[in-house]
């Protein structure tokens, strides 16, 4: 199959650029052409930087490889600061806001040779009030949130990688809904300098790609590690833990069956599949997360809700803000202490398995554009600070994508991605290509 440059993964395009058969300019033009062809229906972009991207690519064309992302286009969720484009946070409160510097994650991608194509749509202040983006697979369905535009842009092959953020399920759920790979690193691994603060205890920069290999390429650029190939782990030695927990009751029966079928397929190939029974207190994690995230968010946006309240949605003010203002400091401190206990408990569980496996979302993308879906399947892993990957493993009953969630031990991100690549191969999951 002959691919347009825009349909290539980072790894594929990098090999072509290094071989001299593709230039950064040609890759940018291909991505811009797809954006021009599909943006009117997908609406992934808050701001496109066509001319700036073309200029940056032309400067890279004659150069030797400057880094692992040489000439690779990327998108940026519009709560992440950029010095050469507005950062409006999905709200009229910040209309025209122009930061003086790039966020650390943006600067690091540029230093690795990446070319910024533009800012992607976010929900209002990275919460639940949706933006204009539609699901590329079904325009009447949500793409998920809050990293809506980033997931949709990668799914539509407008760009091979786009940054998002996750405070609850804002990378993993859109990845599942849009049928791409989504990755939330271990908490604290990627600098949040220059990223709008929602809840400092959980906020994490993540990203969307069309392969596991590409996740690792970007991860290494963002943590300052030398580039090296992703080496899958031998399946025969892999220990998998199937975990359901309280969230499983919210998962649709069809999705439950898909996850269990994947486990059954893997069972004869791996060292062990173990049913994980979380200990006491695990089912309360979602409430602890709600208390902490609400408490921190309501205080982080004190200026906005005090001075620009009329520009904020009722969904934001009456939701997490109201939750947070009702939460006392004593409740907040108790929730933090309870999560510390649960992080110790999950670390013990992870001694016996290499990864945990569960659903990413209750099912396919919700129909309608007024809501972005339920993060119930992601909350615990975000609260526990663990790395997680959404792998586009299935199609649901309506033919829309459904992801499989793989979770690793804290700061065991490299091992998780190596295992995820092995699972991908074993389940026959291919590189994501746009449908049209």
C-alpha positions as CSV (number, residue, x, y, z in Angstrom):
1,X,0.0,0.0,0.0
2,X,1.4,3.4,-1.0
3,X,1.0,5.9,1.8
4,X,0.6,9.6,1.7
5,X,3.3,11.1,4.0
6,X,0.6,12.3,6.4
7,X,-0.5,8.7,6.9
8,X,3.0,7.7,8.0
9,X,3.9,7.1,11.6
10,X,6.7,9.1,13.2
11,X,9.0,6.1,12.8
12,X,8.1,5.6,9.2
13,X,8.4,9.3,8.2
14,X,11.7,9.6,10.1
15,X,13.2,6.7,8.2
16,X,12.1,8.3,4.9
17,X,13.6,11.7,5.9
18,X,16.9,10.1,7.0
19,X,17.1,8.2,3.7
20,X,16.5,11.4,1.7
21,X,13.3,10.1,0.1
22,X,11.1,12.6,2.1
23,X,11.7,16.1,3.2
24,X,10.2,17.9,6.2
25,X,8.5,20.3,3.8
26,X,6.9,17.5,1.9
27,X,5.6,16.0,5.1
28,X,4.2,19.3,6.3
29,X,2.5,19.9,3.0
30,X,0.9,16.5,3.2
31,X,-0.4,17.1,6.7
32,X,-1.7,20.5,5.7
33,X,-3.5,19.1,2.7
34,X,-5.3,16.5,4.9
35,X,-6.1,19.3,7.4
36,X,-7.6,21.3,4.5
37,X,-9.6,18.3,3.3
38,X,-11.0,17.2,6.7
39,X,-11.0,20.1,9.1
40,X,-14.4,21.4,8.1
41,X,-16.0,18.2,9.4
42,X,-13.6,17.2,12.2
43,X,-12.9,20.7,13.7
44,X,-9.8,19.6,15.5
45,X,-7.8,22.8,15.4
46,X,-8.1,26.0,17.5
47,X,-5.4,27.6,15.6
48,X,-3.3,26.4,12.6
49,X,0.2,27.8,12.0
50,X,0.5,26.9,8.3
51,X,3.1,29.6,7.4
52,X,5.2,29.1,10.5
53,X,5.2,25.4,10.0
54,X,6.2,25.7,6.4
55,X,9.1,28.1,7.3
56,X,10.3,25.8,10.1
57,X,10.3,22.8,7.7
58,X,12.1,24.6,5.0
59,X,14.9,25.5,7.5
60,X,15.1,21.8,8.4
61,X,15.1,20.5,4.8
62,X,18.9,21.0,4.1
63,X,20.1,20.2,7.6
64,X,21.5,17.0,9.1
65,X,19.2,15.3,11.5
66,X,18.9,17.6,14.6
67,X,17.1,15.1,16.8
68,X,14.7,12.2,17.0
69,X,11.7,14.3,15.7
70,X,13.6,15.9,12.8
71,X,10.9,17.4,10.6
72,X,8.0,15.7,12.4
73,X,4.8,17.8,12.7
74,X,3.0,17.9,16.0
75,X,-0.1,19.4,17.5
76,X,-0.6,21.0,21.0
77,X,-3.6,21.1,23.2
78,X,-4.7,24.6,23.7
79,X,-4.0,24.7,27.4
80,X,-0.3,24.4,26.7
81,X,1.6,27.6,26.3
82,X,3.2,28.7,23.0
83,X,5.2,31.8,22.3
84,X,4.2,32.2,18.7
85,X,0.4,31.3,18.9
86,X,-2.4,32.2,21.3
87,X,-3.2,29.9,24.2
88,X,-6.9,30.4,24.9
89,X,-7.7,27.4,27.2
90,X,-11.0,26.7,25.4
91,X,-12.8,29.7,27.0
92,X,-13.5,33.3,26.0
93,X,-11.9,34.3,29.3
94,X,-8.5,33.9,27.6
95,X,-9.4,35.0,24.1
96,X,-6.3,36.4,22.4
97,X,-4.0,35.4,25.3
98,X,-0.4,35.3,24.1
99,X,2.2,33.7,26.3
100,X,5.7,34.9,26.3
101,X,7.3,31.5,26.2
102,X,6.7,27.9,25.0
103,X,5.8,25.4,27.7
104,X,8.6,23.0,28.5
105,X,7.0,20.1,26.6
106,X,6.7,22.2,23.4
107,X,10.2,23.5,23.7
108,X,11.5,20.0,24.1
109,X,9.7,18.7,21.0
110,X,11.1,21.6,19.0
111,X,14.6,21.0,20.3
112,X,14.3,17.4,19.0
113,X,13.5,18.8,15.5
114,X,9.7,18.7,15.7
115,X,7.6,21.3,13.8
116,X,4.5,22.7,15.5
117,X,1.5,22.6,13.2
118,X,-0.9,24.4,15.5
119,X,-3.1,24.3,18.7
120,X,-5.8,21.7,19.1
121,X,-9.2,22.2,20.6
122,X,-9.7,21.6,24.3
123,X,-12.8,21.6,26.3
124,X,-13.4,24.6,28.6
125,X,-10.4,24.9,30.9
126,X,-9.8,21.1,30.2
127,X,-13.0,20.1,31.9
128,X,-16.3,18.7,30.7
129,X,-17.9,21.6,28.7
130,X,-17.1,20.5,25.1
131,X,-15.5,22.4,22.3
132,X,-16.3,22.2,18.5
133,X,-14.4,19.0,17.7
134,X,-16.2,16.0,16.3
135,X,-15.3,12.3,16.2
136,X,-13.6,11.5,12.9
137,X,-15.3,8.1,12.7
138,X,-18.8,9.5,13.3
139,X,-19.4,13.2,13.2
140,X,-22.5,13.0,15.4
141,X,-20.5,11.4,18.2
142,X,-18.2,12.9,20.8
143,X,-14.4,12.6,20.3
144,X,-14.0,12.5,24.1
145,X,-12.4,15.1,26.2
146,X,-10.8,17.1,27.4
147,X,-8.0,16.6,24.8
148,X,-10.6,16.4,22.0
149,X,-8.8,18.1,19.1
150,X,-5.5,16.3,19.7
151,X,-7.1,12.8,19.5
152,X,-9.2,13.7,16.5
153,X,-6.3,15.3,14.6
154,X,-4.1,12.2,15.0
155,X,-7.0,9.9,14.1
156,X,-7.7,11.9,10.9
157,X,-4.0,11.8,10.0
158,X,-3.7,15.6,10.1
159,X,-0.6,15.1,12.3
160,X,1.2,12.0,13.6
161,X,1.4,13.1,17.2
162,X,-0.4,15.6,19.4
163,X,0.0,16.6,23.0
164,X,-2.8,16.4,25.5
165,X,-3.2,16.5,29.2
166,X,-4.9,14.2,31.7
167,X,-6.3,15.1,35.1
168,X,-8.9,12.3,35.2
169,X,-9.3,10.5,31.8
170,X,-8.6,13.3,29.3
171,X,-6.0,11.4,27.1
172,X,-7.1,7.8,27.4
173,X,-10.8,8.2,26.9
174,X,-10.4,10.3,23.7
175,X,-7.8,7.8,22.4
176,X,-10.3,5.0,22.8
177,X,-13.2,7.0,21.2
178,X,-11.1,8.1,18.2
179,X,-9.3,4.8,17.7
180,X,-5.7,5.9,18.3
181,X,-3.0,5.1,20.8
182,X,-3.1,7.3,23.9
183,X,-0.5,7.5,26.6
184,X,-0.5,9.0,30.1
185,X,3.0,8.8,31.6
186,X,3.8,8.3,35.3
187,X,2.9,11.4,37.2
188,X,5.8,13.9,37.2
189,X,7.8,12.3,34.4
190,X,7.1,15.1,31.9
191,X,7.4,18.8,32.9
192,X,4.2,20.7,33.3
193,X,5.9,24.1,33.2
194,X,3.7,26.3,31.0
195,X,0.6,24.0,31.2
196,X,-2.6,25.4,32.6
197,X,-3.1,24.0,36.1
198,X,-6.3,22.1,36.8
199,X,-5.3,19.9,39.8
200,X,-1.7,19.9,40.6
201,X,-1.9,16.5,42.4
202,X,-2.9,14.7,39.1
203,X,-2.2,16.9,36.0
204,X,-0.1,15.0,33.5
205,X,1.1,15.8,30.0
206,X,0.2,12.9,27.6
207,X,0.0,12.3,23.9
208,X,-1.7,10.6,21.0
209,X,0.0,8.7,18.2
210,X,-0.8,6.0,15.7
211,X,1.7,3.3,17.0
212,X,3.2,2.2,20.3
213,X,6.7,2.8,18.8
214,X,5.8,6.4,18.3
215,X,4.8,6.8,21.9
216,X,8.2,5.8,23.0
217,X,10.0,8.1,20.5
218,X,8.1,11.1,21.9
219,X,8.6,9.9,25.5
220,X,12.3,9.8,25.1
221,X,12.4,13.3,23.6
222,X,10.3,14.7,26.5
223,X,12.3,13.1,29.3
224,X,15.7,13.8,27.7
225,X,16.6,10.1,27.2
226,X,18.7,9.1,24.2
227,X,16.7,7.7,21.3
228,X,16.6,4.0,21.0
229,X,14.3,1.4,19.4
230,X,11.4,0.0,21.3
231,X,12.1,-3.7,22.0
232,X,9.0,-5.8,22.7
233,X,9.3,-8.1,25.7
234,X,9.0,-11.9,25.2
235,X,5.3,-12.8,25.5
236,X,6.2,-16.1,27.2
237,X,7.5,-14.3,30.2
238,X,4.7,-11.7,30.5
239,X,2.6,-11.7,33.7
240,X,-0.8,-10.0,33.2
241,X,-3.3,-8.9,35.8
242,X,-7.0,-8.6,34.8
243,X,-8.5,-6.0,37.1
244,X,-12.1,-5.0,37.2
245,X,-12.8,-3.1,40.4
246,X,-15.7,-0.7,41.0
247,X,-15.6,0.8,37.5
248,X,-16.3,-2.5,35.9
249,X,-20.0,-2.2,36.8
250,X,-20.2,0.9,34.6
251,X,-18.6,-0.9,31.6
252,X,-21.1,-1.9,28.9
253,X,-21.5,-5.7,28.6
254,X,-20.3,-5.7,25.0
255,X,-17.1,-3.9,26.1
256,X,-16.7,-6.3,29.0
257,X,-16.8,-9.2,26.5
258,X,-14.2,-7.6,24.2
259,X,-11.8,-7.1,27.1
260,X,-12.3,-10.7,28.3
261,X,-11.9,-12.0,24.8
262,X,-8.5,-10.3,24.6
263,X,-7.5,-11.9,27.9
264,X,-8.6,-15.3,26.6
265,X,-6.5,-14.8,23.4
266,X,-3.4,-13.8,25.4
267,X,-3.8,-16.5,28.0
268,X,-2.0,-19.4,26.2
269,X,0.8,-17.1,25.0
270,X,1.9,-15.4,28.3
271,X,3.4,-16.7,31.5
272,X,0.3,-16.0,33.6
273,X,-3.0,-14.2,33.7
274,X,-4.1,-13.4,37.2
275,X,-7.4,-12.0,38.3
276,X,-6.6,-9.1,40.6
277,X,-8.8,-8.4,43.5
278,X,-8.1,-4.9,44.8
279,X,-7.8,-4.5,48.5
280,X,-9.8,-2.5,51.0
281,X,-10.2,1.1,50.1
282,X,-9.7,0.7,46.3
283,X,-13.4,1.4,45.5
284,X,-13.1,4.8,47.4
285,X,-10.4,6.1,45.1
286,X,-12.8,7.8,42.8
287,X,-14.3,9.8,45.6
288,X,-10.8,10.7,46.9
289,X,-9.9,11.9,43.4
290,X,-13.1,13.9,43.2
291,X,-12.4,15.6,46.5
292,X,-8.8,16.5,45.7
293,X,-9.3,17.5,42.1
294,X,-12.3,19.7,43.0
295,X,-10.6,21.3,45.9
296,X,-7.5,22.1,43.9
297,X,-9.3,23.2,40.7
298,X,-11.7,25.6,42.5
299,X,-8.8,27.4,44.1
300,X,-6.6,27.3,41.0
301,X,-9.2,29.3,39.1
302,X,-10.2,31.7,41.8
303,X,-9.4,34.7,39.6
304,X,-11.4,33.4,36.7
305,X,-14.5,32.6,38.7
306,X,-14.3,35.8,40.7
307,X,-13.6,38.2,37.8
308,X,-14.9,36.4,34.7
309,X,-17.7,34.3,36.1
310,X,-20.1,35.3,33.4
311,X,-17.8,33.8,30.8
312,X,-17.7,30.4,32.4
313,X,-20.2,27.6,31.7
314,X,-22.7,26.4,34.3
315,X,-21.3,22.9,33.8
316,X,-17.9,24.0,35.1
317,X,-19.2,26.3,37.9
318,X,-21.8,23.8,39.1
319,X,-19.6,20.7,38.7
320,X,-16.0,20.4,39.8
321,X,-15.9,24.0,41.1
322,X,-18.9,23.5,43.3
323,X,-17.6,20.1,44.5
324,X,-14.3,21.8,45.3
325,X,-15.7,24.7,47.3
326,X,-17.8,22.2,49.4
327,X,-14.7,20.2,50.2
328,X,-13.0,21.3,53.4
329,X,-9.2,21.3,53.9
330,X,-9.6,18.4,56.4
331,X,-11.5,16.3,53.8
332,X,-8.8,17.2,51.2
333,X,-6.0,16.2,53.6
334,X,-7.8,12.9,54.5
335,X,-8.2,12.1,50.8
336,X,-4.5,12.7,50.1
337,X,-3.6,10.4,53.0
338,X,-6.0,7.7,51.8
339,X,-4.5,7.8,48.2
340,X,-1.0,7.5,49.7
341,X,-2.1,4.3,51.3
342,X,-3.6,3.0,48.0
343,X,-0.4,3.9,46.1
344,X,1.5,1.6,48.5
345,X,-1.1,-1.1,48.0
346,X,-0.9,-1.0,44.2
347,X,2.9,-1.1,44.3
348,X,2.6,-4.4,46.2
349,X,0.2,-5.7,43.6
350,X,2.5,-4.7,40.8
351,X,5.3,-6.9,42.3
352,X,3.4,-9.9,41.0
353,X,2.4,-8.7,37.5
354,X,4.0,-6.8,34.7
355,X,0.9,-4.9,33.6
356,X,-2.7,-4.6,34.5
357,X,-5.4,-4.9,31.8
358,X,-8.9,-3.4,31.8
359,X,-11.3,-1.3,29.8
360,X,-10.4,2.2,28.8
361,X,-14.0,3.5,28.6
362,X,-17.4,2.0,29.2
363,X,-18.0,1.6,25.5
364,X,-18.0,3.4,22.2
365,X,-18.1,7.2,21.9
366,X,-21.3,8.7,23.1
367,X,-23.7,9.9,20.5
368,X,-24.2,13.7,20.6
369,X,-21.8,16.5,21.1
370,X,-23.1,18.0,24.3
371,X,-20.9,15.7,26.6
372,X,-17.5,14.1,26.3
373,X,-18.2,10.7,28.0
374,X,-17.4,9.1,31.3
375,X,-13.8,8.8,32.7
376,X,-14.8,6.2,35.2
377,X,-12.4,3.6,33.8
378,X,-9.4,6.0,34.1
379,X,-9.9,7.8,37.5
380,X,-8.2,5.2,39.7
381,X,-5.0,5.0,37.6
382,X,-4.7,8.7,37.3
383,X,-5.2,9.1,41.1
384,X,-2.5,6.4,41.7
385,X,0.0,8.2,39.4
386,X,0.5,5.1,37.2
387,X,1.4,5.1,33.5
388,X,-1.3,3.8,31.2
389,X,-1.8,3.2,27.5
390,X,-5.0,3.0,25.4
391,X,-4.5,0.5,22.5
392,X,-7.1,0.7,19.7
393,X,-7.9,-3.0,19.9
394,X,-11.6,-3.4,19.0
395,X,-14.7,-2.2,17.2
396,X,-17.9,-2.0,19.1
397,X,-21.4,-3.1,18.2
398,X,-21.9,0.2,16.2
399,X,-18.5,-0.2,14.4
400,X,-16.8,2.6,16.4
401,X,-13.4,2.1,18.1
402,X,-13.1,0.7,21.6
403,X,-9.7,0.7,23.3
404,X,-7.9,-1.7,25.7
405,X,-6.2,-0.1,28.7
406,X,-2.8,-1.4,29.8
407,X,-1.4,0.0,33.1
408,X,2.2,-0.3,34.4
409,X,4.0,0.2,37.7
410,X,5.0,3.7,38.8
411,X,8.0,4.9,36.8
412,X,8.0,1.6,34.9
413,X,6.9,3.4,31.7
414,X,9.6,1.8,29.4
415,X,8.6,-1.7,30.6
416,X,4.9,-0.9,30.1
417,X,5.4,0.3,26.5
418,X,7.6,-2.7,25.6
419,X,4.8,-5.0,27.0
420,X,2.1,-3.0,25.1
421,X,4.0,-3.6,21.9
422,X,4.1,-7.3,22.5
423,X,0.3,-7.3,23.4
424,X,-0.4,-5.3,20.2
425,X,1.4,-7.8,18.0
426,X,-0.2,-10.8,19.8
427,X,-3.7,-9.4,19.3
428,X,-3.0,-8.4,15.7
429,X,-3.6,-4.7,16.3
430,X,-2.2,-2.7,13.4
431,X,-0.8,0.8,12.9
432,X,-3.7,3.3,12.7
433,X,-4.4,4.7,9.3
434,X,-7.1,7.2,8.5
435,X,-10.3,5.8,7.0
436,X,-10.3,8.3,4.1
